[in-house]
Amino acid sequence: MKKTAIPKFKNPKEEYEFWQNNDSTDYIDWEAQSESVRMPNLKPSTKKISLRLPETLLSDIKILANREDVPYQSLMKVILYQWVRSAIKLNK
């Protein structure tokens, strides 16, 4: 859809007044101007799961987590993440 041309403004005040009273989507195609953006600092959404582990394995994980002074579930996430990333790299 063709957009209306943005008028020339005499000064910043005139431009300010214009944008206060007009919708920018009538003048700018924001979708055509946008690009995909990565936001690496955002926490990815998580999903709660139930996982059955042998008691000895869980005990060992808790011992390791205690040594590292981190919650055992957080340690499990890190271990799984690292393993999956390395497995993906090996299969490329």
HTML snippet that shows the backbone in 3Dmol.js (N, CA, C, O; Angstrom):
<script src="https://3Dmol.org/build/3Dmol-min.js"></script>
<div id="view" style="width:600px;height:400px;position:relative"></div>
<script>
const pdb = `
ATOM      1  N   MET A   1       0.839  -1.177   0.000  1.00  0.00           N
ATOM      2  CA  MET A   1       0.000   0.000   0.000  1.00  0.00           C
ATOM      3  C   MET A   1       0.887   1.244   0.000  1.00  0.00           C
ATOM      4  O   MET A   1       1.821   1.360   0.793  1.00  0.00           O
ATOM      5  N   LYS A   2       0.579   2.157  -0.893  1.00  0.00           N
ATOM      6  CA  LYS A   2       1.369   3.384  -1.005  1.00  0.00           C
ATOM      7  C   LYS A   2       1.069   4.294   0.178  1.00  0.00           C
ATOM      8  O   LYS A   2      -0.083   4.498   0.563  1.00  0.00           O
ATOM      9  N   LYS A   3       2.138   4.827   0.736  1.00  0.00           N
ATOM     10  CA  LYS A   3       2.021   5.698   1.902  1.00  0.00           C
ATOM     11  C   LYS A   3       2.041   7.157   1.474  1.00  0.00           C
ATOM     12  O   LYS A   3       2.593   7.504   0.430  1.00  0.00           O
ATOM     13  N   THR A   4       1.436   8.002   2.289  1.00  0.00           N
ATOM     14  CA  THR A   4       1.424   9.443   2.053  1.00  0.00           C
ATOM     15  C   THR A   4       2.813  10.005   2.337  1.00  0.00           C
ATOM     16  O   THR A   4       3.474   9.585   3.287  1.00  0.00           O
ATOM     17  N   ALA A   5       3.250  10.950   1.520  1.00  0.00           N
ATOM     18  CA  ALA A   5       4.564  11.566   1.721  1.00  0.00           C
ATOM     19  C   ALA A   5       4.564  12.396   3.000  1.00  0.00           C
ATOM     20  O   ALA A   5       3.587  13.076   3.318  1.00  0.00           O
ATOM     21  N   ILE A   6       5.668  12.329   3.722  1.00  0.00           N
ATOM     22  CA  ILE A   6       5.815  13.135   4.939  1.00  0.00           C
ATOM     23  C   ILE A   6       6.083  14.575   4.521  1.00  0.00           C
ATOM     24  O   ILE A   6       6.982  14.826   3.719  1.00  0.00           O
ATOM     25  N   PRO A   7       5.320  15.517   5.048  1.00  0.00           N
ATOM     26  CA  PRO A   7       5.523  16.919   4.652  1.00  0.00           C
ATOM     27  C   PRO A   7       6.855  17.465   5.180  1.00  0.00           C
ATOM     28  O   PRO A   7       7.443  16.920   6.114  1.00  0.00           O
ATOM     29  N   LYS A   8       7.306  18.541   4.565  1.00  0.00           N
ATOM     30  CA  LYS A   8       8.505  19.247   5.035  1.00  0.00           C
ATOM     31  C   LYS A   8       8.081  20.156   6.186  1.00  0.00           C
ATOM     32  O   LYS A   8       7.031  20.798   6.133  1.00  0.00           O
ATOM     33  N   PHE A   9       8.900  20.200   7.208  1.00  0.00           N
ATOM     34  CA  PHE A   9       8.578  21.006   8.381  1.00  0.00           C
ATOM     35  C   PHE A   9       9.505  22.213   8.458  1.00  0.00           C
ATOM     36  O   PHE A   9      10.678  22.138   8.094  1.00  0.00           O
ATOM     37  N   LYS A  10       8.960  23.318   8.936  1.00  0.00           N
ATOM     38  CA  LYS A  10       9.741  24.555   9.060  1.00  0.00           C
ATOM     39  C   LYS A  10      10.642  24.521  10.289  1.00  0.00           C
ATOM     40  O   LYS A  10      11.719  25.118  10.305  1.00  0.00           O
ATOM     41  N   ASN A  11      10.176  23.803  11.330  1.00  0.00           N
ATOM     42  CA  ASN A  11      10.946  23.750  12.573  1.00  0.00           C
ATOM     43  C   ASN A  11      10.528  22.512  13.376  1.00  0.00           C
ATOM     44  O   ASN A  11       9.522  21.880  13.055  1.00  0.00           O
ATOM     45  N   PRO A  12      11.285  22.166  14.409  1.00  0.00           N
ATOM     46  CA  PRO A  12      10.958  20.988  15.215  1.00  0.00           C
ATOM     47  C   PRO A  12       9.589  21.063  15.887  1.00  0.00           C
ATOM     48  O   PRO A  12       8.921  20.042  16.053  1.00  0.00           O
ATOM     49  N   LYS A  13       9.172  22.263  16.270  1.00  0.00           N
ATOM     50  CA  LYS A  13       7.867  22.409  16.917  1.00  0.00           C
ATOM     51  C   LYS A  13       6.747  22.012  15.955  1.00  0.00           C
ATOM     52  O   LYS A  13       5.797  21.332  16.343  1.00  0.00           O
ATOM     53  N   GLU A  14       6.865  22.437  14.715  1.00  0.00           N
ATOM     54  CA  GLU A  14       5.855  22.092  13.706  1.00  0.00           C
ATOM     55  C   GLU A  14       5.826  20.577  13.490  1.00  0.00           C
ATOM     56  O   GLU A  14       4.758  19.976  13.376  1.00  0.00           O
ATOM     57  N   GLU A  15       7.001  19.976  13.437  1.00  0.00           N
ATOM     58  CA  GLU A  15       7.072  18.520  13.264  1.00  0.00           C
ATOM     59  C   GLU A  15       6.451  17.805  14.461  1.00  0.00           C
ATOM     60  O   GLU A  15       5.711  16.834  14.306  1.00  0.00           O
ATOM     61  N   TYR A  16       6.760  18.297  15.646  1.00  0.00           N
ATOM     62  CA  TYR A  16       6.194  17.719  16.864  1.00  0.00           C
ATOM     63  C   TYR A  16       4.672  17.770  16.826  1.00  0.00           C
ATOM     64  O   TYR A  16       4.012  16.769  17.106  1.00  0.00           O
ATOM     65  N   GLU A  17       4.118  18.905  16.489  1.00  0.00           N
ATOM     66  CA  GLU A  17       2.663  19.066  16.415  1.00  0.00           C
ATOM     67  C   GLU A  17       2.060  18.115  15.382  1.00  0.00           C
ATOM     68  O   GLU A  17       1.002  17.526  15.603  1.00  0.00           O
ATOM     69  N   PHE A  18       2.749  17.978  14.256  1.00  0.00           N
ATOM     70  CA  PHE A  18       2.255  17.097  13.199  1.00  0.00           C
ATOM     71  C   PHE A  18       2.136  15.658  13.711  1.00  0.00           C
ATOM     72  O   PHE A  18       1.101  15.013  13.543  1.00  0.00           O
ATOM     73  N   TRP A  19       3.215  15.161  14.341  1.00  0.00           N
ATOM     74  CA  TRP A  19       3.206  13.767  14.787  1.00  0.00           C
ATOM     75  C   TRP A  19       2.291  13.549  15.986  1.00  0.00           C
ATOM     76  O   TRP A  19       1.860  12.421  16.229  1.00  0.00           O
ATOM     77  N   GLN A  20       1.992  14.575  16.718  1.00  0.00           N
ATOM     78  CA  GLN A  20       1.034  14.460  17.815  1.00  0.00           C
ATOM     79  C   GLN A  20      -0.384  14.251  17.286  1.00  0.00           C
ATOM     80  O   GLN A  20      -1.229  13.667  17.964  1.00  0.00           O
ATOM     81  N   ASN A  21      -0.633  14.730  16.076  1.00  0.00           N
ATOM     82  CA  ASN A  21      -1.983  14.684  15.518  1.00  0.00           C
ATOM     83  C   ASN A  21      -2.151  13.705  14.363  1.00  0.00           C
ATOM     84  O   ASN A  21      -3.243  13.600  13.804  1.00  0.00           O
ATOM     85  N   ASN A  22      -1.086  12.983  13.992  1.00  0.00           N
ATOM     86  CA  ASN A  22      -1.159  12.060  12.862  1.00  0.00           C
ATOM     87  C   ASN A  22      -0.555  10.711  13.239  1.00  0.00           C
ATOM     88  O   ASN A  22       0.323  10.617  14.096  1.00  0.00           O
ATOM     89  N   ASP A  23      -1.045   9.682  12.580  1.00  0.00           N
ATOM     90  CA  ASP A  23      -0.554   8.325  12.818  1.00  0.00           C
ATOM     91  C   ASP A  23       0.610   8.041  11.872  1.00  0.00           C
ATOM     92  O   ASP A  23       0.475   8.180  10.657  1.00  0.00           O
ATOM     93  N   SER A  24       1.744   7.648  12.426  1.00  0.00           N
ATOM     94  CA  SER A  24       2.937   7.418  11.601  1.00  0.00           C
ATOM     95  C   SER A  24       2.746   6.284  10.595  1.00  0.00           C
ATOM     96  O   SER A  24       3.417   6.257   9.563  1.00  0.00           O
ATOM     97  N   THR A  25       1.837   5.344  10.883  1.00  0.00           N
ATOM     98  CA  THR A  25       1.624   4.240   9.942  1.00  0.00           C
ATOM     99  C   THR A  25       0.978   4.701   8.640  1.00  0.00           C
ATOM    100  O   THR A  25       0.988   3.969   7.650  1.00  0.00           O
ATOM    101  N   ASP A  26       0.415   5.908   8.634  1.00  0.00           N
ATOM    102  CA  ASP A  26      -0.119   6.462   7.389  1.00  0.00           C
ATOM    103  C   ASP A  26       1.004   6.969   6.485  1.00  0.00           C
ATOM    104  O   ASP A  26       0.797   7.188   5.292  1.00  0.00           O
ATOM    105  N   TYR A  27       2.187   7.154   7.058  1.00  0.00           N
ATOM    106  CA  TYR A  27       3.306   7.763   6.334  1.00  0.00           C
ATOM    107  C   TYR A  27       4.522   6.842   6.181  1.00  0.00           C
ATOM    108  O   TYR A  27       5.324   7.012   5.263  1.00  0.00           O
ATOM    109  N   ILE A  28       4.651   5.877   7.078  1.00  0.00           N
ATOM    110  CA  ILE A  28       5.828   5.004   7.071  1.00  0.00           C
ATOM    111  C   ILE A  28       5.385   3.552   7.101  1.00  0.00           C
ATOM    112  O   ILE A  28       4.532   3.175   7.906  1.00  0.00           O
ATOM    113  N   ASP A  29       5.962   2.735   6.226  1.00  0.00           N
ATOM    114  CA  ASP A  29       5.684   1.297   6.219  1.00  0.00           C
ATOM    115  C   ASP A  29       6.669   0.631   7.179  1.00  0.00           C
ATOM    116  O   ASP A  29       7.760   0.221   6.781  1.00  0.00           O
ATOM    117  N   TRP A  30       6.269   0.530   8.447  1.00  0.00           N
ATOM    118  CA  TRP A  30       7.170   0.014   9.477  1.00  0.00           C
ATOM    119  C   TRP A  30       7.538  -1.444   9.240  1.00  0.00           C
ATOM    120  O   TRP A  30       8.650  -1.852   9.574  1.00  0.00           O
ATOM    121  N   GLU A  31       6.635  -2.238   8.674  1.00  0.00           N
ATOM    122  CA  GLU A  31       6.941  -3.649   8.427  1.00  0.00           C
ATOM    123  C   GLU A  31       8.048  -3.803   7.399  1.00  0.00           C
ATOM    124  O   GLU A  31       8.904  -4.676   7.542  1.00  0.00           O
ATOM    125  N   ALA A  32       8.046  -2.980   6.378  1.00  0.00           N
ATOM    126  CA  ALA A  32       9.091  -3.049   5.355  1.00  0.00           C
ATOM    127  C   ALA A  32      10.426  -2.562   5.914  1.00  0.00           C
ATOM    128  O   ALA A  32      11.482  -2.968   5.429  1.00  0.00           O
ATOM    129  N   GLN A  33      10.391  -1.704   6.918  1.00  0.00           N
ATOM    130  CA  GLN A  33      11.602  -1.132   7.505  1.00  0.00           C
ATOM    131  C   GLN A  33      12.196  -2.031   8.588  1.00  0.00           C
ATOM    132  O   GLN A  33      13.350  -1.859   8.979  1.00  0.00           O
ATOM    133  N   SER A  34      11.407  -2.984   9.068  1.00  0.00           N
ATOM    134  CA  SER A  34      11.876  -3.796  10.192  1.00  0.00           C
ATOM    135  C   SER A  34      12.733  -4.962   9.722  1.00  0.00           C
ATOM    136  O   SER A  34      12.686  -5.367   8.561  1.00  0.00           O
ATOM    137  N   GLU A  35      13.513  -5.486  10.652  1.00  0.00           N
ATOM    138  CA  GLU A  35      14.333  -6.657  10.382  1.00  0.00           C
ATOM    139  C   GLU A  35      14.298  -7.542  11.616  1.00  0.00           C
ATOM    140  O   GLU A  35      13.951  -7.097  12.710  1.00  0.00           O
ATOM    141  N   SER A  36      14.655  -8.775  11.425  1.00  0.00           N
ATOM    142  CA  SER A  36      14.677  -9.715  12.535  1.00  0.00           C
ATOM    143  C   SER A  36      15.747  -9.294  13.538  1.00  0.00           C
ATOM    144  O   SER A  36      16.870  -8.954  13.165  1.00  0.00           O
ATOM    145  N   VAL A  37      15.381  -9.322  14.804  1.00  0.00           N
ATOM    146  CA  VAL A  37      16.300  -8.875  15.848  1.00  0.00           C
ATOM    147  C   VAL A  37      16.488  -9.991  16.869  1.00  0.00           C
ATOM    148  O   VAL A  37      15.523 -10.613  17.312  1.00  0.00           O
ATOM    149  N   ARG A  38      17.743 -10.233  17.234  1.00  0.00           N
ATOM    150  CA  ARG A  38      18.037 -11.188  18.301  1.00  0.00           C
ATOM    151  C   ARG A  38      18.231 -10.421  19.593  1.00  0.00           C
ATOM    152  O   ARG A  38      18.883  -9.377  19.617  1.00  0.00           O
ATOM    153  N   MET A  39      17.669 -10.937  20.650  1.00  0.00           N
ATOM    154  CA  MET A  39      17.819 -10.322  21.963  1.00  0.00           C
ATOM    155  C   MET A  39      18.401 -11.368  22.908  1.00  0.00           C
ATOM    156  O   MET A  39      17.667 -12.022  23.650  1.00  0.00           O
ATOM    157  N   PRO A  40      19.723 -11.521  22.877  1.00  0.00           N
ATOM    158  CA  PRO A  40      20.345 -12.606  23.629  1.00  0.00           C
ATOM    159  C   PRO A  40      20.230 -12.486  25.138  1.00  0.00           C
ATOM    160  O   PRO A  40      20.393 -13.484  25.839  1.00  0.00           O
ATOM    161  N   ASN A  41      19.958 -11.311  25.658  1.00  0.00           N
ATOM    162  CA  ASN A  41      19.872 -11.150  27.108  1.00  0.00           C
ATOM    163  C   ASN A  41      18.491 -11.454  27.672  1.00  0.00           C
ATOM    164  O   ASN A  41      18.305 -11.450  28.889  1.00  0.00           O
ATOM    165  N   LEU A  42      17.523 -11.717  26.800  1.00  0.00           N
ATOM    166  CA  LEU A  42      16.202 -12.087  27.279  1.00  0.00           C
ATOM    167  C   LEU A  42      16.220 -13.537  27.733  1.00  0.00           C
ATOM    168  O   LEU A  42      16.842 -14.388  27.097  1.00  0.00           O
ATOM    169  N   LYS A  43      15.549 -13.809  28.814  1.00  0.00           N
ATOM    170  CA  LYS A  43      15.484 -15.184  29.294  1.00  0.00           C
ATOM    171  C   LYS A  43      14.464 -15.943  28.450  1.00  0.00           C
ATOM    172  O   LYS A  43      13.331 -15.490  28.286  1.00  0.00           O
ATOM    173  N   PRO A  44      14.863 -17.090  27.920  1.00  0.00           N
ATOM    174  CA  PRO A  44      13.900 -17.864  27.139  1.00  0.00           C
ATOM    175  C   PRO A  44      12.803 -18.417  28.042  1.00  0.00           C
ATOM    176  O   PRO A  44      13.026 -18.671  29.226  1.00  0.00           O
ATOM    177  N   SER A  45      11.639 -18.596  27.479  1.00  0.00           N
ATOM    178  CA  SER A  45      10.557 -19.156  28.273  1.00  0.00           C
ATOM    179  C   SER A  45      10.905 -20.599  28.623  1.00  0.00           C
ATOM    180  O   SER A  45      11.571 -21.293  27.855  1.00  0.00           O
ATOM    181  N   THR A  46      10.459 -21.026  29.760  1.00  0.00           N
ATOM    182  CA  THR A  46      10.744 -22.387  30.208  1.00  0.00           C
ATOM    183  C   THR A  46       9.442 -23.140  30.380  1.00  0.00           C
ATOM    184  O   THR A  46       8.370 -22.554  30.530  1.00  0.00           O
ATOM    185  N   LYS A  47       9.566 -24.449  30.354  1.00  0.00           N
ATOM    186  CA  LYS A  47       8.404 -25.302  30.536  1.00  0.00           C
ATOM    187  C   LYS A  47       8.717 -26.297  31.642  1.00  0.00           C
ATOM    188  O   LYS A  47       9.784 -26.911  31.661  1.00  0.00           O
ATOM    189  N   LYS A  48       7.795 -26.443  32.539  1.00  0.00           N
ATOM    190  CA  LYS A  48       7.964 -27.370  33.650  1.00  0.00           C
ATOM    191  C   LYS A  48       7.742 -28.789  33.142  1.00  0.00           C
ATOM    192  O   LYS A  48       6.758 -29.074  32.459  1.00  0.00           O
ATOM    193  N   ILE A  49       8.678 -29.673  33.489  1.00  0.00           N
ATOM    194  CA  ILE A  49       8.544 -31.077  33.094  1.00  0.00           C
ATOM    195  C   ILE A  49       8.756 -31.961  34.316  1.00  0.00           C
ATOM    196  O   ILE A  49       9.279 -31.527  35.342  1.00  0.00           O
ATOM    197  N   SER A  50       8.342 -33.193  34.178  1.00  0.00           N
ATOM    198  CA  SER A  50       8.593 -34.195  35.206  1.00  0.00           C
ATOM    199  C   SER A  50       9.604 -35.176  34.626  1.00  0.00           C
ATOM    200  O   SER A  50       9.424 -35.680  33.517  1.00  0.00           O
ATOM    201  N   LEU A  51      10.655 -35.443  35.373  1.00  0.00           N
ATOM    202  CA  LEU A  51      11.732 -36.288  34.872  1.00  0.00           C
ATOM    203  C   LEU A  51      12.095 -37.303  35.940  1.00  0.00           C
ATOM    204  O   LEU A  51      12.423 -36.933  37.067  1.00  0.00           O
ATOM    205  N   ARG A  52      12.038 -38.571  35.594  1.00  0.00           N
ATOM    206  CA  ARG A  52      12.403 -39.625  36.550  1.00  0.00           C
ATOM    207  C   ARG A  52      13.871 -39.972  36.357  1.00  0.00           C
ATOM    208  O   ARG A  52      14.315 -40.285  35.253  1.00  0.00           O
ATOM    209  N   LEU A  53      14.619 -39.910  37.466  1.00  0.00           N
ATOM    210  CA  LEU A  53      16.042 -40.229  37.447  1.00  0.00           C
ATOM    211  C   LEU A  53      16.332 -41.292  38.497  1.00  0.00           C
ATOM    212  O   LEU A  53      15.651 -41.371  39.519  1.00  0.00           O
ATOM    213  N   PRO A  54      17.340 -42.101  38.240  1.00  0.00           N
ATOM    214  CA  PRO A  54      17.759 -43.025  39.306  1.00  0.00           C
ATOM    215  C   PRO A  54      18.193 -42.215  40.536  1.00  0.00           C
ATOM    216  O   PRO A  54      18.804 -41.154  40.409  1.00  0.00           O
ATOM    217  N   GLU A  55      17.870 -42.726  41.714  1.00  0.00           N
ATOM    218  CA  GLU A  55      18.184 -41.990  42.940  1.00  0.00           C
ATOM    219  C   GLU A  55      19.674 -41.707  43.064  1.00  0.00           C
ATOM    220  O   GLU A  55      20.065 -40.641  43.539  1.00  0.00           O
ATOM    221  N   THR A  56      20.504 -42.648  42.644  1.00  0.00           N
ATOM    222  CA  THR A  56      21.954 -42.438  42.751  1.00  0.00           C
ATOM    223  C   THR A  56      22.415 -41.299  41.848  1.00  0.00           C
ATOM    224  O   THR A  56      23.277 -40.509  42.235  1.00  0.00           O
ATOM    225  N   LEU A  57      21.847 -41.211  40.648  1.00  0.00           N
ATOM    226  CA  LEU A  57      22.205 -40.127  39.732  1.00  0.00           C
ATOM    227  C   LEU A  57      21.789 -38.781  40.322  1.00  0.00           C
ATOM    228  O   LEU A  57      22.565 -37.826  40.312  1.00  0.00           O
ATOM    229  N   LEU A  58      20.573 -38.711  40.829  1.00  0.00           N
ATOM    230  CA  LEU A  58      20.095 -37.469  41.429  1.00  0.00           C
ATOM    231  C   LEU A  58      20.957 -37.077  42.627  1.00  0.00           C
ATOM    232  O   LEU A  58      21.271 -35.903  42.820  1.00  0.00           O
ATOM    233  N   SER A  59      21.331 -38.057  43.418  1.00  0.00           N
ATOM    234  CA  SER A  59      22.195 -37.794  44.569  1.00  0.00           C
ATOM    235  C   SER A  59      23.545 -37.235  44.125  1.00  0.00           C
ATOM    236  O   SER A  59      24.053 -36.285  44.719  1.00  0.00           O
ATOM    237  N   ASP A  60      24.123 -37.825  43.081  1.00  0.00           N
ATOM    238  CA  ASP A  60      25.407 -37.339  42.557  1.00  0.00           C
ATOM    239  C   ASP A  60      25.285 -35.916  42.016  1.00  0.00           C
ATOM    240  O   ASP A  60      26.176 -35.091  42.218  1.00  0.00           O
ATOM    241  N   ILE A  61      24.188 -35.635  41.335  1.00  0.00           N
ATOM    242  CA  ILE A  61      23.966 -34.285  40.803  1.00  0.00           C
ATOM    243  C   ILE A  61      23.860 -33.283  41.951  1.00  0.00           C
ATOM    244  O   ILE A  61      24.412 -32.186  41.872  1.00  0.00           O
ATOM    245  N   LYS A  62      23.162 -33.655  43.000  1.00  0.00           N
ATOM    246  CA  LYS A  62      23.023 -32.762  44.152  1.00  0.00           C
ATOM    247  C   LYS A  62      24.368 -32.522  44.831  1.00  0.00           C
ATOM    248  O   LYS A  62      24.633 -31.417  45.305  1.00  0.00           O
ATOM    249  N   ILE A  63      25.214 -33.540  44.883  1.00  0.00           N
ATOM    250  CA  ILE A  63      26.553 -33.377  45.460  1.00  0.00           C
ATOM    251  C   ILE A  63      27.362 -32.390  44.625  1.00  0.00           C
ATOM    252  O   ILE A  63      28.006 -31.492  45.166  1.00  0.00           O
ATOM    253  N   LEU A  64      27.325 -32.564  43.289  1.00  0.00           N
ATOM    254  CA  LEU A  64      28.048 -31.641  42.401  1.00  0.00           C
ATOM    255  C   LEU A  64      27.519 -30.215  42.536  1.00  0.00           C
ATOM    256  O   LEU A  64      28.293 -29.259  42.588  1.00  0.00           O
ATOM    257  N   ALA A  65      26.216 -30.083  42.590  1.00  0.00           N
ATOM    258  CA  ALA A  65      25.606 -28.759  42.713  1.00  0.00           C
ATOM    259  C   ALA A  65      26.017 -28.100  44.030  1.00  0.00           C
ATOM    260  O   ALA A  65      26.280 -26.899  44.080  1.00  0.00           O
ATOM    261  N   ASN A  66      26.069 -28.896  45.084  1.00  0.00           N
ATOM    262  CA  ASN A  66      26.479 -28.369  46.382  1.00  0.00           C
ATOM    263  C   ASN A  66      27.922 -27.880  46.322  1.00  0.00           C
ATOM    264  O   ASN A  66      28.240 -26.830  46.879  1.00  0.00           O
ATOM    265  N   ARG A  67      28.797 -28.628  45.655  1.00  0.00           N
ATOM    266  CA  ARG A  67      30.198 -28.218  45.497  1.00  0.00           C
ATOM    267  C   ARG A  67      30.309 -26.891  44.754  1.00  0.00           C
ATOM    268  O   ARG A  67      31.149 -26.052  45.080  1.00  0.00           O
ATOM    269  N   GLU A  68      29.451 -26.714  43.752  1.00  0.00           N
ATOM    270  CA  GLU A  68      29.473 -25.491  42.939  1.00  0.00           C
ATOM    271  C   GLU A  68      28.639 -24.370  43.554  1.00  0.00           C
ATOM    272  O   GLU A  68      28.639 -23.240  43.066  1.00  0.00           O
ATOM    273  N   ASP A  69      27.932 -24.698  44.626  1.00  0.00           N
ATOM    274  CA  ASP A  69      27.067 -23.745  45.320  1.00  0.00           C
ATOM    275  C   ASP A  69      25.991 -23.175  44.391  1.00  0.00           C
ATOM    276  O   ASP A  69      25.755 -21.968  44.342  1.00  0.00           O
ATOM    277  N   VAL A  70      25.350 -24.091  43.657  1.00  0.00           N
ATOM    278  CA  VAL A  70      24.238 -23.719  42.772  1.00  0.00           C
ATOM    279  C   VAL A  70      23.081 -24.684  43.021  1.00  0.00           C
ATOM    280  O   VAL A  70      23.306 -25.802  43.483  1.00  0.00           O
ATOM    281  N   PRO A  71      21.860 -24.277  42.728  1.00  0.00           N
ATOM    282  CA  PRO A  71      20.732 -25.207  42.842  1.00  0.00           C
ATOM    283  C   PRO A  71      20.913 -26.382  41.869  1.00  0.00           C
ATOM    284  O   PRO A  71      21.368 -26.194  40.741  1.00  0.00           O
ATOM    285  N   TYR A  72      20.554 -27.585  42.312  1.00  0.00           N
ATOM    286  CA  TYR A  72      20.796 -28.761  41.471  1.00  0.00           C
ATOM    287  C   TYR A  72      20.017 -28.715  40.164  1.00  0.00           C
ATOM    288  O   TYR A  72      20.500 -29.211  39.146  1.00  0.00           O
ATOM    289  N   GLN A  73      18.826 -28.134  40.170  1.00  0.00           N
ATOM    290  CA  GLN A  73      18.057 -28.064  38.928  1.00  0.00           C
ATOM    291  C   GLN A  73      18.719 -27.117  37.928  1.00  0.00           C
ATOM    292  O   GLN A  73      18.689 -27.364  36.722  1.00  0.00           O
ATOM    293  N   SER A  74      19.310 -26.045  38.422  1.00  0.00           N
ATOM    294  CA  SER A  74      20.036 -25.126  37.534  1.00  0.00           C
ATOM    295  C   SER A  74      21.253 -25.818  36.944  1.00  0.00           C
ATOM    296  O   SER A  74      21.554 -25.652  35.762  1.00  0.00           O
ATOM    297  N   LEU A  75      21.955 -26.594  37.764  1.00  0.00           N
ATOM    298  CA  LEU A  75      23.105 -27.345  37.267  1.00  0.00           C
ATOM    299  C   LEU A  75      22.671 -28.336  36.185  1.00  0.00           C
ATOM    300  O   LEU A  75      23.352 -28.489  35.171  1.00  0.00           O
ATOM    301  N   MET A  76      21.551 -28.998  36.400  1.00  0.00           N
ATOM    302  CA  MET A  76      21.047 -29.949  35.398  1.00  0.00           C
ATOM    303  C   MET A  76      20.743 -29.239  34.079  1.00  0.00           C
ATOM    304  O   MET A  76      21.032 -29.777  33.010  1.00  0.00           O
ATOM    305  N   LYS A  77      20.166 -28.043  34.141  1.00  0.00           N
ATOM    306  CA  LYS A  77      19.874 -27.288  32.914  1.00  0.00           C
ATOM    307  C   LYS A  77      21.151 -26.938  32.172  1.00  0.00           C
ATOM    308  O   LYS A  77      21.215 -27.048  30.947  1.00  0.00           O
ATOM    309  N   VAL A  78      22.172 -26.513  32.914  1.00  0.00           N
ATOM    310  CA  VAL A  78      23.446 -26.152  32.284  1.00  0.00           C
ATOM    311  C   VAL A  78      24.079 -27.376  31.630  1.00  0.00           C
ATOM    312  O   VAL A  78      24.543 -27.306  30.492  1.00  0.00           O
ATOM    313  N   ILE A  79      24.097 -28.491  32.346  1.00  0.00           N
ATOM    314  CA  ILE A  79      24.687 -29.724  31.803  1.00  0.00           C
ATOM    315  C   ILE A  79      23.944 -30.163  30.546  1.00  0.00           C
ATOM    316  O   ILE A  79      24.572 -30.499  29.542  1.00  0.00           O
ATOM    317  N   LEU A  80      22.624 -30.163  30.591  1.00  0.00           N
ATOM    318  CA  LEU A  80      21.838 -30.554  29.414  1.00  0.00           C
ATOM    319  C   LEU A  80      22.073 -29.608  28.245  1.00  0.00           C
ATOM    320  O   LEU A  80      22.230 -30.044  27.105  1.00  0.00           O
ATOM    321  N   TYR A  81      22.097 -28.320  28.532  1.00  0.00           N
ATOM    322  CA  TYR A  81      22.312 -27.325  27.477  1.00  0.00           C
ATOM    323  C   TYR A  81      23.663 -27.546  26.800  1.00  0.00           C
ATOM    324  O   TYR A  81      23.751 -27.569  25.572  1.00  0.00           O
ATOM    325  N   GLN A  82      24.717 -27.708  27.608  1.00  0.00           N
ATOM    326  CA  GLN A  82      26.057 -27.902  27.052  1.00  0.00           C
ATOM    327  C   GLN A  82      26.130 -29.187  26.232  1.00  0.00           C
ATOM    328  O   GLN A  82      26.742 -29.207  25.163  1.00  0.00           O
ATOM    329  N   TRP A  83      25.515 -30.251  26.722  1.00  0.00           N
ATOM    330  CA  TRP A  83      25.547 -31.525  26.008  1.00  0.00           C
ATOM    331  C   TRP A  83      24.816 -31.418  24.668  1.00  0.00           C
ATOM    332  O   TRP A  83      25.316 -31.882  23.643  1.00  0.00           O
ATOM    333  N   VAL A  84      23.646 -30.811  24.683  1.00  0.00           N
ATOM    334  CA  VAL A  84      22.860 -30.671  23.449  1.00  0.00           C
ATOM    335  C   VAL A  84      23.600 -29.808  22.436  1.00  0.00           C
ATOM    336  O   VAL A  84      23.653 -30.159  21.258  1.00  0.00           O
ATOM    337  N   ARG A  85      24.175 -28.685  22.869  1.00  0.00           N
ATOM    338  CA  ARG A  85      24.921 -27.811  21.948  1.00  0.00           C
ATOM    339  C   ARG A  85      26.097 -28.552  21.325  1.00  0.00           C
ATOM    340  O   ARG A  85      26.326 -28.444  20.120  1.00  0.00           O
ATOM    341  N   SER A  86      26.841 -29.300  22.124  1.00  0.00           N
ATOM    342  CA  SER A  86      27.992 -30.021  21.565  1.00  0.00           C
ATOM    343  C   SER A  86      27.530 -31.141  20.634  1.00  0.00           C
ATOM    344  O   SER A  86      28.185 -31.405  19.626  1.00  0.00           O
ATOM    345  N   ALA A  87      26.424 -31.799  20.949  1.00  0.00           N
ATOM    346  CA  ALA A  87      25.899 -32.851  20.073  1.00  0.00           C
ATOM    347  C   ALA A  87      25.447 -32.269  18.737  1.00  0.00           C
ATOM    348  O   ALA A  87      25.655 -32.879  17.688  1.00  0.00           O
ATOM    349  N   ILE A  88      24.834 -31.104  18.775  1.00  0.00           N
ATOM    350  CA  ILE A  88      24.396 -30.451  17.536  1.00  0.00           C
ATOM    351  C   ILE A  88      25.603 -30.069  16.689  1.00  0.00           C
ATOM    352  O   ILE A  88      25.588 -30.266  15.474  1.00  0.00           O
ATOM    353  N   LYS A  89      26.643 -29.528  17.308  1.00  0.00           N
ATOM    354  CA  LYS A  89      27.850 -29.143  16.568  1.00  0.00           C
ATOM    355  C   LYS A  89      28.516 -30.351  15.924  1.00  0.00           C
ATOM    356  O   LYS A  89      29.016 -30.254  14.803  1.00  0.00           O
ATOM    357  N   LEU A  90      28.531 -31.487  16.615  1.00  0.00           N
ATOM    358  CA  LEU A  90      29.152 -32.698  16.073  1.00  0.00           C
ATOM    359  C   LEU A  90      28.399 -33.235  14.860  1.00  0.00           C
ATOM    360  O   LEU A  90      29.002 -33.834  13.970  1.00  0.00           O
ATOM    361  N   ASN A  91      27.100 -33.026  14.822  1.00  0.00           N
ATOM    362  CA  ASN A  91      26.278 -33.562  13.732  1.00  0.00           C
ATOM    363  C   ASN A  91      26.169 -32.640  12.536  1.00  0.00           C
ATOM    364  O   ASN A  91      25.500 -32.982  11.561  1.00  0.00           O
ATOM    365  N   LYS A  92      26.808 -31.478  12.579  1.00  0.00           N
ATOM    366  CA  LYS A  92      26.739 -30.550  11.438  1.00  0.00           C
ATOM    367  C   LYS A  92      27.635 -31.002  10.327  1.00  0.00           C
ATOM    368  O   LYS A  92      27.707 -30.347   9.287  1.00  0.00           O
TER     369      LYS A  92
END
`;
const viewer = $3Dmol.createViewer("view");
viewer.addModel(pdb, "pdb");
viewer.setStyle({}, {cartoon: {color: "spectrum"}});
viewer.zoomTo();
viewer.render();
</script>
